[in-house]
């Protein structure tokens, strides 16, 4: 996966974390999705490139939903 290569080169590449998280979520891997959504919100080393407030709000909602889902298992 190209996105994994991107974060191997630049672990702080927030937008790559967002896209990886979405891919994990689509495949049902809540644990990895949650981890990458959190890394996205951390902003990596380029916080100005890590999305707008609407995207960040959506990600916070996804983190909450995934956390709840994982706690029910």
Protein Blocks (a to p, Z undefined) as FASTA:
>chain_A
ZZlmmmmmmmmlmklmmmmmmmmmmnopaklmmmmmmmmmnopamlklnopfklmmmmmm
mmmmmmmmmmmZZ
